[in-house]
Amino acid sequence: MSSVSRGLVILHEDDHLLVCVKPAGIPTANAPRGETSLYTLARGTRSFIGVVSRIDAPVSGVVVFGKTSAAAADLAEQFRSRTVVKEYVAITEGRFPAPLEQWREWRDFLPADPRMLGFGAAGRGGAGPVGRDDDEADPEDQPGREAVARARVVRRGGEVSLVELEPSTGRKHQLRLQLALRRCPIVGDRRYGARLPFPLGIALHARKLTIDHPSSGERLFLEAPLPLGWSDRFPALFAGG
């Protein structure tokens, strides 16, 4: 059950960890002085908050923090060793390269500079605003290493598709690049060639995170509902549930 405290949507909190929902449009951490990040909201009156993973500023969804140095170290190691299960949902343009409900595994080598793949500062779509982006990735990320993910399309509606993604690595902009390379960029992601606008951020949401509790070892299944407005913007993708 979630709760809201000082503008922070909390999915789970105890003496060892804090799991909350990051809205699109703010960075996970490292915001310029005087600006809001998820970290500044989470820090509040808490004595310690350790950043163990990050999602890009235009992306919404589940983020976990450690509330002690030992918990933060344990959680960071879980991300490095890939025992964390991450599940995302996206709305994409173009024709997804697989039949409905059929999983595909993608393995791509992503260079440190996405321009080497043909994406400029504003993507293949030409000039235009790309939105705020803090280029964040998981702790194990090293430029040029293999990016691995599973993906499937669950519904199509006109020129867009609802896609589920399960990355097993955490490269910088991994899912955004892997989708764009297959000519189905995420809606709103002008940086990587999207044409359609999106109200805030991009249509990529970290919906589920499965971790081991750093103290008890209990497996925790954490889920953030889709942001308000997704179904209003693309009703055909959500009709009938």
Long-range contacts (C-beta under 8 A, 24 or more apart in sequence): 5-44, 6-41, 6-44, 7-41, 8-38, 8-41, 8-42, 8-44, 9-224, 11-62, 11-222, 11-223, 11-224, 12-220, 12-222, 13-67, 14-67, 15-67, 15-68, 15-215, 16-66, 16-67, 16-68, 16-71, 16-213, 16-214, 16-215, 17-64, 17-65, 17-66, 17-67, 17-71, 17-75, 17-213, 17-214, 18-42, 18-46, 18-49, 18-64, 18-65, 18-67, 19-62, 19-63, 19-64, 19-65, 19-209, 19-220, 19-222, 20-62, 20-63, 20-65, 21-60, 21-61, 21-62, 21-63, 21-224, 22-55, 22-59, 22-60, 22-61, 22-62, 22-63, 22-206, 23-60, 23-200, 23-227, 24-57, 24-58, 24-59, 24-60, 24-200, 24-201, 24-202, 24-227, 25-57, 25-58, 25-131, 25-132, 25-200, 25-201, 26-57, 27-54, 27-57, 27-132, 27-134, 27-136, 28-53, 28-54, 28-55, 28-57, 28-63, 28-134, 28-136, 29-54, 29-136, 30-134, 31-134, 38-63, 39-65, 50-75, 50-76, 52-76, 52-79, 52-139, 53-79, 53-84, 53-138, 53-139, 53-170, 54-134, 54-136, 54-137, 54-138, 55-136, 55-206, 56-133, 56-134, 56-135, 56-136, 56-173, 56-176, 56-204, 57-131, 57-132, 57-133, 57-134, 57-136, 57-201, 58-131, 58-132, 58-133, 58-188, 58-189, 58-201, 58-202, 58-204, 59-201, 59-202, 59-204, 59-205, 59-206, 60-201, 60-204, 60-205, 60-206, 60-224, 60-227, 61-88, 61-205, 61-206, 61-207, 61-224, 62-206, 62-207, 62-208, 62-209, 62-222, 62-223, 62-224, 63-206, 64-209, 64-211, 64-222, 66-214, 70-214, 71-214, 71-215, 74-214, 75-211, 75-214, 76-139, 78-211, 78-212, 79-138, 79-139, 79-140, 79-170, 80-139, 80-140, 82-140, 82-168, 82-169, 83-211, 83-212, 84-209, 84-210, 84-211, 85-166, 85-208, 85-209, 85-210, 86-166, 86-167, 86-170, 86-206, 86-208, 86-209, 87-164, 87-165, 87-166, 87-206, 87-207, 87-208, 87-209, 88-164, 88-165, 88-166, 88-167, 88-175, 88-204, 88-205, 88-206, 88-207, 89-162, 89-163, 89-164, 89-165, 89-204, 89-205, 89-207, 89-226, 90-162, 90-163, 90-165, 90-175, 90-179, 90-186, 90-187, 90-203, 90-204, 90-205, 91-160, 91-161, 91-162, 91-163, 91-186, 91-187, 91-203, 91-230, 91-234, 91-237, 92-160, 92-161, 92-163, 92-179, 92-184, 92-185, 92-186, 92-187, 92-203, 93-159, 93-160, 93-184, 93-185, 93-186, 93-187, 93-194, 93-195, 93-196, 94-159, 94-161, 94-182, 94-183, 94-184, 94-185, 95-161, 95-183, 95-184, 96-151, 96-153, 96-156, 96-161, 96-163, 96-182, 96-184, 97-182, 97-184, 98-151, 98-152, 98-153, 99-153, 100-152, 100-153, 100-154, 100-155, 100-156, 101-152, 101-153, 101-154, 102-152, 103-150, 103-151, 103-152, 104-150, 104-151, 104-152, 105-148, 105-149, 105-150, 106-147, 106-148, 106-149, 106-150, 106-151, 106-178, 106-182, 107-146, 107-147, 107-148, 108-146, 108-147, 108-177, 108-178, 108-181, 109-144, 109-145, 109-146, 109-147, 110-143, 110-144, 110-145, 110-147, 110-171, 110-172, 110-173, 110-174, 110-177, 110-178, 111-143, 111-144, 112-143, 112-144, 112-172, 114-173, 114-177, 114-192, 117-177, 117-181, 119-177, 119-180, 119-191, 119-192, 119-193, 121-191, 122-190, 122-191, 123-180, 123-185, 123-189, 123-190, 123-191, 123-192, 123-193, 123-194, 124-180, 124-192, 124-193, 125-190, 125-193, 125-194, 125-195, 128-190, 129-190, 130-190, 130-191, 131-188, 131-190, 131-191, 131-201, 131-202, 133-191, 135-172, 135-173, 136-172, 137-170, 137-171, 137-172, 137-173, 137-174, 138-169, 138-170, 139-170, 140-169, 140-170, 141-169, 141-170, 141-171, 141-172, 143-172, 145-169, 145-171, 147-171, 147-174, 147-177, 147-178, 149-174, 149-175, 149-178, 151-178, 151-179, 155-237, 155-238, 156-237, 157-234, 157-236, 157-237, 158-236, 159-196, 160-187, 160-196, 160-234, 160-237, 161-237, 162-234, 162-237, 162-238, 175-204, 176-202, 176-204, 187-234, 198-233, 199-229, 199-233, 200-229, 203-230, 205-230
